[in-house]
Amino acid sequence: MATKKTVKKETVKAAAKKAVPATKTATVAKAAASKKPAKKAPAKAVKIFHDKDADLSFLKDKTIAIMGFGAQGRAQALCLRDSGCNVIIGVRKGKSFKAAKEAGFAVFSVAEAAKRADIIHILLPDESHKSVYADEIAKYVTPGKTLCCSHGFAYVFKNIVPPAGVDVIMVAPKGPGTEVRRVFEEGFGCPGLVAVWQDASGKALATALAIAKGEGLTRGGVLECTMQQETYEDLFGEQNVLCGGIVDLMKYGFETLIEAGYPGEMAYFECIHEAKLIVDIIYNKGIAAMNGVISNTAEFGEYFNGPKIITPDVKKRMKESLKRIESGEFAKIWMREASKGAPVLAKKREQLAQHPAEIVGAKIRKLFERK
Ligand SMILES: NC(=O)c1ccc[n+]([C@@H]2O[C@H](COP(=O)([O-])OP(=O)(O)OC[C@H]3O[C@@H](n4cnc5c(N)ncnc54)[C@H](OP(=O)(O)O)[C@@H]3O)[C@@H](O)[C@H]2O)c1
C-alpha cells in the first residue's frame, strides 16, 4: 500500500462524502428524525484505578494458588511472585507442571493447591472450569477464602456457583500472557479490568486491586466493571471483530485475489501481512492518525468501498450475535462441544491448516525471520 500524500485531504474528504449513496444519507436522516427512545441507557462512565488506589498489603500472609500454568497462569504467577506475593501453582501432571517447577514454583495438584490457598485464582481453559471446580476445588472453598478468575465465563453462565461466605473477584489483564509479562518486565503494566461477583468480606474489591497491582496492571490503570459486562463484551469482541471478523475478512480478501489469478504471495502481503502495520498505528494513535499516514488514495478507497463491503446488515448480524451471547446460547453450544472433546474445533483447525493463506503465509513469514 502506498503511503505518500499528494492530494489535499479536504478535497478527498469532500469527494468521499459525495460518494456516500443517497439512500444511506436518507436512512441516517430518518433515524435521526425518529424520536424512538434508546433501548438501553448509556453505560455509566467507568472508574479507573491506579497504583495509588491499590494496596499490596491485602495480600500479605496470603497464599495465592494459581490454577494452570498456561498463557495467563505463567505470566500472572511470575509477576505476582516478583511483587513479593506468596504464589503456588496447581496444575495436572504434564508440560505445564514441569514448566512451573522449572520456573521455581512449589507445584501441586489442583486439589492440594486449593486446600493450601487463601486465594484460588483459576486460570484453566474456560471450558474446564466446571468439572475441575466440582471435582477438585469446591470442597476447599471455605468461608474466608477468595475465588479469582481472569474471565467471568464460569460464573456468568453458572458453571461455577460459589458458596456464600467467600469473595469472588475477577482480575483480567487486557492482553495475552506474553504481553502481560513483557510489559511488567519493562517496568510498566498491561491495562486490565477488575470486577466483584460476591463480596462476603467487604474487602473483595481491595483484594482484586491488590492482585492487579501485583501484576503491574494498575501502573497503566484498571477499569472497574461487572463480570457480565466483561464476559459479554469479551465474547462479542472476539467473535465479531478480533477473531471471527478480521480472520474471515482476511481470508475472503486473499481468496478473491488468488481466484482472480493474482499471485498468492502478493495477496498474502495485501490482505494479511499489512494488517499488522495498520493496526499498530490505530493501537498507538487512533483511526484518524492511521488515515493521516496512509495515502490519500488509500483513505479515499476506505470511505468509498468500506461501506460497500461492511454493510449495515453486518451490524444487524452483530446484534444477533450479541443476543446469542447474552442469552447464554453461545455458552451452551460451546460447553456441549467441549464435553464431546471438541470435534468441531479439531476439524476447523485441520481445515485452516490446509488453507492456501496459511501455506503461503508460512513461506512469506520465513522471509522476515532474523537469522
Ligand atoms: N489467553 C488470553 O489472552 C487471556 C486473556 C485474558 C483472560 N484469559 C483467561 O485466562 C484463563 C486461562 O486461559 P489461558 O489462555 O491462560 O489458558 P491456557 O494457555 O490454555 O492454559 C491452561 C492451563 O491449564 C492447564 N489445564 C488444562 N486443563 C486442566 C485440567 N483439567 N486440570 C489441571 N490443569 C489443566 C493447562 O495445563 P496443560 O499444559 O497440562 O494442558 C495449562 O497450564 C481463561 O479463563 C481465559 O479466558 C485469557
The ligand as a Gaussian input file, in Angstrom:
#p B3LYP/6-31G(d) Opt

LIG

0 1
 N       -5.147000     -16.062000      26.664000
 C       -5.552000     -14.821000      26.861000
 O       -5.171000     -13.883000      26.127000
 C       -6.449000     -14.470000      28.019000
 C       -6.640000     -13.134000      28.315000
 C       -7.426000     -12.805000      29.415000
 C       -8.031000     -13.814000      30.143000
 N       -7.854000     -15.125000      29.813000
 C       -8.491000     -16.165000      30.646000
 O       -7.478000     -16.829000      31.412000
 C       -7.874000     -18.176000      31.666000
 C       -6.764000     -19.114000      31.236000
 O       -6.600000     -19.010000      29.833000
 P       -5.206000     -19.325000      29.130000
 O       -5.323000     -18.785000      27.755000
 O       -4.086000     -18.924000      30.010000
 O       -5.267000     -20.939000      29.086000
 P       -4.130000     -21.931000      28.528000
 O       -2.972000     -21.182000      27.973000
 O       -4.843000     -22.894000      27.644000
 O       -3.603000     -22.669000      29.842000
 C       -4.394000     -23.539000      30.550000
 C       -3.607000     -24.177000      31.675000
 O       -4.492000     -25.034000      32.387000
 C       -3.940000     -26.340000      32.456000
 N       -5.048000     -27.299000      32.419000
 C       -5.898000     -27.526000      31.393000
 N       -6.821000     -28.439000      31.767000
 C       -6.537000     -28.782000      33.032000
 C       -7.112000     -29.692000      33.958000
 N       -8.185000     -30.410000      33.632000
 N       -6.561000     -29.804000      35.192000
 C       -5.471000     -29.076000      35.533000
 N       -4.857000     -28.201000      34.703000
 C       -5.392000     -28.058000      33.468000
 C       -3.045000     -26.453000      31.254000
 O       -2.076000     -27.458000      31.515000
 P       -1.530000     -28.481000      30.376000
 O       -0.227000     -27.929000      29.891000
 O       -1.365000     -29.751000      31.121000
 O       -2.577000     -28.560000      29.285000
 C       -2.442000     -25.041000      31.215000
 O       -1.395000     -24.926000      32.144000
 C       -9.197000     -18.378000      30.937000
 O      -10.244000     -18.158000      31.838000
 C       -9.176000     -17.279000      29.876000
 O      -10.446000     -16.881000      29.423000
 C       -7.061000     -15.476000      28.789000

